[in-house]
Amino acid sequence: CVDSLLEHGCKPEIYVGATHGVLVGKAYERLARPEIKEVVVTDTIPVPKERQNERLKVLSVAPLLAKAVMCVHENKSINSLFD
């Protein structure tokens, strides 16, 4: 994917994002390419401490899930969570 982006004129400062960081096989090696500036995933799948680094950011979904549960509990719409 990185090679294709670069071939099509992308700057070598690529940001990668995924809801679920299913980082298996050679994923860590592929994401270590110097053209990739940052990788952002959520904590829906644990990332082992030994695999975390300064370019890999793991964001918590806990606050969003807590608000959703509260809305459901209070019979309110969760639409406002996505504004």
PAMARVEX-582010 format. One record per atom (N, C-alpha, C, CB): residue number from 1; residue in one letter; y, z, x. Coordinates in steps of 0.2 Angstrom, whole numbers, always signed. Glycine has a CB too. Example, Ala and Ser with C-alpha at 12.3 -4.5 7.8 and 13.67 -1.06 7.14 Angstrom:
2
+------+------+-------+-------+-------+
: resi : resn :     Y :     Z :     X :
+------+------+-------+-------+-------+
:    1 :    a :   -28 :   +39 :   +66 :
:    1 :    a :   -22 :   +39 :   +62 :
:    1 :    a :   -16 :   +39 :   +66 :
:    1 :    a :   -22 :   +45 :   +57 :
:    2 :    s :   -11 :   +35 :   +64 :
:    2 :    s :    -5 :   +36 :   +68 :
:    2 :    s :    +0 :   +39 :   +64 :
:    2 :    s :    -3 :   +29 :   +70 :
+------+------+-------+-------+-------+
This chain:
83
+------+------+-------+-------+-------+
: resi : resn :     Y :     Z :     X :
+------+------+-------+-------+-------+
:    1 :    c :    -6 :    +0 :    +4 :
:    1 :    c :    +0 :    +0 :    +0 :
:    1 :    c :    +6 :    +0 :    +4 :
:    1 :    c :    +0 :    +6 :    -5 :
:    2 :    v :    +6 :    +4 :    +9 :
:    2 :    v :   +12 :    +4 :   +14 :
:    2 :    v :   +14 :    -2 :   +17 :
:    2 :    v :   +11 :   +10 :   +19 :
:    3 :    d :    +9 :    -6 :   +19 :
:    3 :    d :   +10 :   -12 :   +23 :
:    3 :    d :   +12 :   -17 :   +18 :
:    3 :    d :    +3 :   -15 :   +25 :
:    4 :    s :   +10 :   -17 :   +11 :
:    4 :    s :   +13 :   -21 :    +6 :
:    4 :    s :   +20 :   -20 :    +5 :
:    4 :    s :    +8 :   -21 :    +0 :
:    5 :    l :   +22 :   -14 :    +4 :
:    5 :    l :   +29 :   -12 :    +3 :
:    5 :    l :   +33 :   -14 :    +9 :
:    5 :    l :   +30 :    -4 :    +2 :
:    6 :    l :   +31 :   -13 :   +15 :
:    6 :    l :   +35 :   -16 :   +21 :
:    6 :    l :   +35 :   -23 :   +21 :
:    6 :    l :   +32 :   -13 :   +27 :
:    7 :    e :   +30 :   -27 :   +19 :
:    7 :    e :   +30 :   -34 :   +19 :
:    7 :    e :   +35 :   -37 :   +14 :
:    7 :    e :   +23 :   -37 :   +18 :
:    8 :    h :   +36 :   -33 :    +9 :
:    8 :    h :   +41 :   -35 :    +3 :
:    8 :    h :   +48 :   -32 :    +4 :
:    8 :    h :   +38 :   -33 :    -3 :
:    9 :    g :   +49 :   -30 :   +10 :
:    9 :    g :   +56 :   -28 :   +12 :
:    9 :    g :   +58 :   -21 :   +11 :
:    9 :    g :   +61 :   -32 :    +8 :
:   10 :    c :   +53 :   -17 :    +9 :
:   10 :    c :   +55 :    -9 :    +9 :
:   10 :    c :   +57 :    -7 :   +15 :
:   10 :    c :   +48 :    -6 :    +6 :
:   11 :    k :   +62 :    -2 :   +15 :
:   11 :    k :   +64 :    +1 :   +21 :
:   11 :    k :   +58 :    +6 :   +23 :
:   11 :    k :   +70 :    +5 :   +20 :
:   12 :    p :   +57 :    +7 :   +30 :
:   12 :    p :   +52 :   +12 :   +32 :
:   12 :    p :   +54 :   +19 :   +31 :
:   12 :    p :   +50 :   +11 :   +39 :
:   13 :    e :   +56 :   +21 :   +25 :
:   13 :    e :   +57 :   +28 :   +23 :
:   13 :    e :   +55 :   +28 :   +16 :
:   13 :    e :   +65 :   +30 :   +23 :
:   14 :    i :   +48 :   +29 :   +15 :
:   14 :    i :   +45 :   +28 :    +9 :
:   14 :    i :   +43 :   +36 :    +6 :
:   14 :    i :   +38 :   +25 :   +10 :
:   15 :    y :   +45 :   +36 :    +0 :
:   15 :    y :   +43 :   +43 :    -3 :
:   15 :    y :   +37 :   +42 :    -8 :
:   15 :    y :   +50 :   +45 :    -7 :
:   16 :    v :   +32 :   +46 :    -8 :
:   16 :    v :   +26 :   +45 :   -12 :
:   16 :    v :   +26 :   +51 :   -17 :
:   16 :    v :   +20 :   +45 :    -8 :
:   17 :    g :   +25 :   +50 :   -23 :
:   17 :    g :   +24 :   +55 :   -28 :
:   17 :    g :   +18 :   +54 :   -32 :
:   17 :    g :   +30 :   +56 :   -32 :
:   18 :    a :   +15 :   +60 :   -34 :
:   18 :    a :    +9 :   +60 :   -38 :
:   18 :    a :    +9 :   +66 :   -43 :
:   18 :    a :    +2 :   +59 :   -34 :
:   19 :    t :    +7 :   +66 :   -49 :
:   19 :    t :    +6 :   +72 :   -53 :
:   19 :    t :    +1 :   +76 :   -50 :
:   19 :    t :    +5 :   +70 :   -60 :
:   20 :    h :    -5 :   +73 :   -49 :
:   20 :    h :   -11 :   +77 :   -47 :
:   20 :    h :   -13 :   +74 :   -40 :
:   20 :    h :   -17 :   +76 :   -51 :
:   21 :    g :   -12 :   +79 :   -35 :
:   21 :    g :   -13 :   +77 :   -28 :
:   21 :    g :   -21 :   +77 :   -26 :
:   21 :    g :   -10 :   +81 :   -23 :
:   22 :    v :   -24 :   +71 :   -28 :
:   22 :    v :   -31 :   +71 :   -27 :
:   22 :    v :   -32 :   +68 :   -20 :
:   22 :    v :   -35 :   +66 :   -32 :
:   23 :    l :   -31 :   +72 :   -15 :
:   23 :    l :   -31 :   +70 :    -8 :
:   23 :    l :   -38 :   +70 :    -5 :
:   23 :    l :   -25 :   +74 :    -4 :
:   24 :    v :   -42 :   +65 :    -5 :
:   24 :    v :   -48 :   +65 :    -3 :
:   24 :    v :   -49 :   +59 :    +2 :
:   24 :    v :   -54 :   +65 :    -9 :
:   25 :    g :   -55 :   +60 :    +5 :
:   25 :    g :   -57 :   +54 :   +10 :
:   25 :    g :   -51 :   +54 :   +16 :
:   25 :    g :   -57 :   +48 :    +7 :
:   26 :    k :   -49 :   +48 :   +17 :
:   26 :    k :   -44 :   +47 :   +22 :
:   26 :    k :   -37 :   +47 :   +19 :
:   26 :    k :   -45 :   +40 :   +25 :
:   27 :    a :   -36 :   +51 :   +13 :
:   27 :    a :   -29 :   +51 :   +11 :
:   27 :    a :   -24 :   +54 :   +15 :
:   27 :    a :   -29 :   +55 :    +4 :
:   28 :    y :   -26 :   +60 :   +18 :
:   28 :    y :   -21 :   +63 :   +23 :
:   28 :    y :   -19 :   +59 :   +29 :
:   28 :    y :   -24 :   +70 :   +25 :
:   29 :    e :   -24 :   +55 :   +32 :
:   29 :    e :   -23 :   +51 :   +37 :
:   29 :    e :   -18 :   +45 :   +35 :
:   29 :    e :   -29 :   +48 :   +40 :
:   30 :    r :   -19 :   +43 :   +29 :
:   30 :    r :   -15 :   +37 :   +27 :
:   30 :    r :    -8 :   +40 :   +25 :
:   30 :    r :   -18 :   +34 :   +20 :
:   31 :    l :    -7 :   +46 :   +23 :
:   31 :    l :    -1 :   +48 :   +21 :
:   31 :    l :    +3 :   +51 :   +27 :
:   31 :    l :    -1 :   +54 :   +16 :
:   32 :    a :    +0 :   +51 :   +33 :
:   32 :    a :    +3 :   +53 :   +39 :
:   32 :    a :    +7 :   +48 :   +43 :
:   32 :    a :    -2 :   +56 :   +44 :
:   33 :    r :    +6 :   +42 :   +40 :
:   33 :    r :   +10 :   +36 :   +43 :
:   33 :    r :   +17 :   +38 :   +44 :
:   33 :    r :    +9 :   +29 :   +39 :
:   34 :    p :   +20 :   +36 :   +49 :
:   34 :    p :   +27 :   +37 :   +51 :
:   34 :    p :   +32 :   +34 :   +46 :
:   34 :    p :   +29 :   +35 :   +58 :
:   35 :    e :   +30 :   +29 :   +42 :
:   35 :    e :   +35 :   +26 :   +37 :
:   35 :    e :   +35 :   +30 :   +31 :
:   35 :    e :   +32 :   +19 :   +35 :
:   36 :    i :   +31 :   +35 :   +30 :
:   36 :    i :   +31 :   +39 :   +24 :
:   36 :    i :   +35 :   +45 :   +26 :
:   36 :    i :   +24 :   +41 :   +22 :
:   37 :    k :   +41 :   +46 :   +22 :
:   37 :    k :   +45 :   +51 :   +24 :
:   37 :    k :   +43 :   +58 :   +20 :
:   37 :    k :   +52 :   +50 :   +22 :
:   38 :    e :   +41 :   +57 :   +14 :
:   38 :    e :   +39 :   +63 :   +10 :
:   38 :    e :   +34 :   +62 :    +5 :
:   38 :    e :   +45 :   +66 :    +7 :
:   39 :    v :   +29 :   +66 :    +4 :
:   39 :    v :   +24 :   +66 :    -1 :
:   39 :    v :   +25 :   +72 :    -6 :
:   39 :    v :   +17 :   +66 :    +2 :
:   40 :    v :   +26 :   +71 :   -13 :
:   40 :    v :   +27 :   +76 :   -17 :
:   40 :    v :   +21 :   +76 :   -22 :
:   40 :    v :   +34 :   +76 :   -21 :
:   41 :    v :   +18 :   +82 :   -23 :
:   41 :    v :   +13 :   +82 :   -28 :
:   41 :    v :   +14 :   +89 :   -32 :
:   41 :    v :    +6 :   +82 :   -25 :
:   42 :    t :   +10 :   +90 :   -38 :
:   42 :    t :   +11 :   +96 :   -41 :
:   42 :    t :    +5 :  +100 :   -39 :
:   42 :    t :   +11 :   +95 :   -49 :
:   43 :    d :    +5 :  +107 :   -41 :
:   43 :    d :    -1 :  +111 :   -39 :
:   43 :    d :    -6 :  +111 :   -44 :
:   43 :    d :    +2 :  +118 :   -39 :
:   44 :    t :    -7 :  +106 :   -48 :
:   44 :    t :   -13 :  +106 :   -53 :
:   44 :    t :   -19 :  +105 :   -50 :
:   44 :    t :   -12 :  +100 :   -58 :
:   45 :    i :   -19 :  +103 :   -43 :
:   45 :    i :   -25 :  +103 :   -39 :
:   45 :    i :   -23 :  +106 :   -33 :
:   45 :    i :   -28 :   +95 :   -38 :
:   46 :    p :   -27 :  +111 :   -30 :
:   46 :    p :   -25 :  +115 :   -24 :
:   46 :    p :   -25 :  +110 :   -18 :
:   46 :    p :   -30 :  +121 :   -23 :
:   47 :    v :   -20 :  +111 :   -14 :
:   47 :    v :   -20 :  +108 :    -8 :
:   47 :    v :   -21 :  +113 :    -2 :
:   47 :    v :   -13 :  +105 :    -6 :
:   48 :    p :   -27 :  +113 :    +2 :
:   48 :    p :   -28 :  +118 :    +6 :
:   48 :    p :   -23 :  +119 :   +11 :
:   48 :    p :   -35 :  +116 :   +10 :
:   49 :    k :   -22 :  +125 :   +13 :
:   49 :    k :   -16 :  +127 :   +18 :
:   49 :    k :   -16 :  +123 :   +24 :
:   49 :    k :   -17 :  +135 :   +19 :
:   50 :    e :   -22 :  +122 :   +27 :
:   50 :    e :   -23 :  +119 :   +33 :
:   50 :    e :   -21 :  +111 :   +32 :
:   50 :    e :   -30 :  +119 :   +36 :
:   51 :    r :   -20 :  +109 :   +26 :
:   51 :    r :   -18 :  +102 :   +25 :
:   51 :    r :   -11 :  +101 :   +24 :
:   51 :    r :   -22 :   +99 :   +20 :
:   52 :    q :    -7 :  +107 :   +22 :
:   52 :    q :    +0 :  +107 :   +21 :
:   52 :    q :    +4 :  +106 :   +27 :
:   52 :    q :    +2 :  +113 :   +17 :
:   53 :    n :    +9 :  +102 :   +26 :
:   53 :    n :   +14 :  +101 :   +32 :
:   53 :    n :   +21 :  +100 :   +29 :
:   53 :    n :   +11 :   +95 :   +36 :
:   54 :    e :   +25 :   +99 :   +34 :
:   54 :    e :   +33 :   +98 :   +32 :
:   54 :    e :   +34 :   +92 :   +28 :
:   54 :    e :   +37 :   +98 :   +38 :
:   55 :    r :   +30 :   +87 :   +28 :
:   55 :    r :   +31 :   +81 :   +24 :
:   55 :    r :   +28 :   +81 :   +17 :
:   55 :    r :   +29 :   +75 :   +28 :
:   56 :    l :   +24 :   +86 :   +16 :
:   56 :    l :   +20 :   +87 :   +10 :
:   56 :    l :   +23 :   +93 :    +6 :
:   56 :    l :   +12 :   +88 :   +11 :
:   57 :    k :   +26 :   +91 :    +0 :
:   57 :    k :   +29 :   +96 :    -4 :
:   57 :    k :   +25 :   +97 :   -11 :
:   57 :    k :   +36 :   +94 :    -6 :
:   58 :    v :   +23 :  +103 :   -12 :
:   58 :    v :   +19 :  +105 :   -18 :
:   58 :    v :   +23 :  +108 :   -23 :
:   58 :    v :   +12 :  +109 :   -16 :
:   59 :    l :   +24 :  +105 :   -29 :
:   59 :    l :   +28 :  +108 :   -34 :
:   59 :    l :   +24 :  +112 :   -39 :
:   59 :    l :   +33 :  +103 :   -37 :
:   60 :    s :   +26 :  +118 :   -41 :
:   60 :    s :   +23 :  +122 :   -46 :
:   60 :    s :   +24 :  +119 :   -53 :
:   60 :    s :   +25 :  +129 :   -46 :
:   61 :    v :   +19 :  +119 :   -57 :
:   61 :    v :   +20 :  +117 :   -64 :
:   61 :    v :   +20 :  +123 :   -69 :
:   61 :    v :   +14 :  +112 :   -67 :
:   62 :    a :   +19 :  +129 :   -66 :
:   62 :    a :   +19 :  +135 :   -70 :
:   62 :    a :   +25 :  +136 :   -74 :
:   62 :    a :   +18 :  +141 :   -65 :
:   63 :    p :   +31 :  +135 :   -72 :
:   63 :    p :   +37 :  +136 :   -76 :
:   63 :    p :   +37 :  +132 :   -83 :
:   63 :    p :   +43 :  +135 :   -73 :
:   64 :    l :   +35 :  +125 :   -82 :
:   64 :    l :   +35 :  +121 :   -87 :
:   64 :    l :   +29 :  +123 :   -92 :
:   64 :    l :   +34 :  +114 :   -85 :
:   65 :    l :   +23 :  +125 :   -89 :
:   65 :    l :   +18 :  +127 :   -94 :
:   65 :    l :   +20 :  +133 :   -98 :
:   65 :    l :   +11 :  +128 :   -90 :
:   66 :    a :   +23 :  +138 :   -94 :
:   66 :    a :   +25 :  +144 :   -98 :
:   66 :    a :   +30 :  +142 :  -103 :
:   66 :    a :   +28 :  +149 :   -93 :
:   67 :    k :   +34 :  +138 :  -102 :
:   67 :    k :   +39 :  +136 :  -108 :
:   67 :    k :   +36 :  +133 :  -113 :
:   67 :    k :   +45 :  +132 :  -105 :
:   68 :    a :   +31 :  +128 :  -112 :
:   68 :    a :   +27 :  +125 :  -117 :
:   68 :    a :   +23 :  +130 :  -121 :
:   68 :    a :   +22 :  +120 :  -114 :
:   69 :    v :   +20 :  +134 :  -118 :
:   69 :    v :   +16 :  +139 :  -122 :
:   69 :    v :   +21 :  +144 :  -126 :
:   69 :    v :   +12 :  +144 :  -117 :
:   70 :    m :   +26 :  +145 :  -124 :
:   70 :    m :   +31 :  +149 :  -128 :
:   70 :    m :   +34 :  +145 :  -134 :
:   70 :    m :   +37 :  +151 :  -123 :
:   71 :    c :   +35 :  +139 :  -133 :
:   71 :    c :   +37 :  +135 :  -138 :
:   71 :    c :   +32 :  +134 :  -144 :
:   71 :    c :   +39 :  +127 :  -136 :
:   72 :    v :   +26 :  +133 :  -142 :
:   72 :    v :   +20 :  +133 :  -146 :
:   72 :    v :   +19 :  +140 :  -150 :
:   72 :    v :   +13 :  +131 :  -143 :
:   73 :    h :   +20 :  +145 :  -146 :
:   73 :    h :   +19 :  +152 :  -149 :
:   73 :    h :   +24 :  +153 :  -154 :
:   73 :    h :   +19 :  +157 :  -144 :
:   74 :    e :   +30 :  +150 :  -153 :
:   74 :    e :   +36 :  +151 :  -157 :
:   74 :    e :   +37 :  +146 :  -163 :
:   74 :    e :   +43 :  +152 :  -153 :
:   75 :    n :   +32 :  +142 :  -163 :
:   75 :    n :   +32 :  +136 :  -168 :
:   75 :    n :   +38 :  +131 :  -167 :
:   75 :    n :   +32 :  +139 :  -175 :
:   76 :    k :   +40 :  +130 :  -161 :
:   76 :    k :   +45 :  +126 :  -159 :
:   76 :    k :   +43 :  +119 :  -156 :
:   76 :    k :   +50 :  +129 :  -154 :
:   77 :    s :   +47 :  +114 :  -156 :
:   77 :    s :   +45 :  +108 :  -153 :
:   77 :    s :   +45 :  +109 :  -145 :
:   77 :    s :   +49 :  +102 :  -155 :
:   78 :    i :   +41 :  +105 :  -142 :
:   78 :    i :   +41 :  +105 :  -134 :
:   78 :    i :   +45 :   +99 :  -132 :
:   78 :    i :   +34 :  +105 :  -131 :
:   79 :    n :   +48 :   +95 :  -136 :
:   79 :    n :   +52 :   +89 :  -134 :
:   79 :    n :   +58 :   +91 :  -130 :
:   79 :    n :   +55 :   +86 :  -140 :
:   80 :    s :   +61 :   +97 :  -131 :
:   80 :    s :   +66 :   +99 :  -127 :
:   80 :    s :   +65 :  +100 :  -119 :
:   80 :    s :   +70 :  +105 :  -130 :
:   81 :    l :   +58 :  +101 :  -118 :
:   81 :    l :   +56 :  +102 :  -111 :
:   81 :    l :   +57 :   +96 :  -107 :
:   81 :    l :   +49 :  +105 :  -111 :
:   82 :    f :   +57 :   +90 :  -110 :
:   82 :    f :   +57 :   +83 :  -107 :
:   82 :    f :   +64 :   +80 :  -107 :
:   82 :    f :   +52 :   +79 :  -110 :
:   83 :    d :   +69 :   +83 :  -109 :
:   83 :    d :   +76 :   +80 :  -109 :
:   83 :    d :   +79 :   +80 :  -102 :
:   83 :    d :   +80 :   +84 :  -114 :
+------+------+-------+-------+-------+
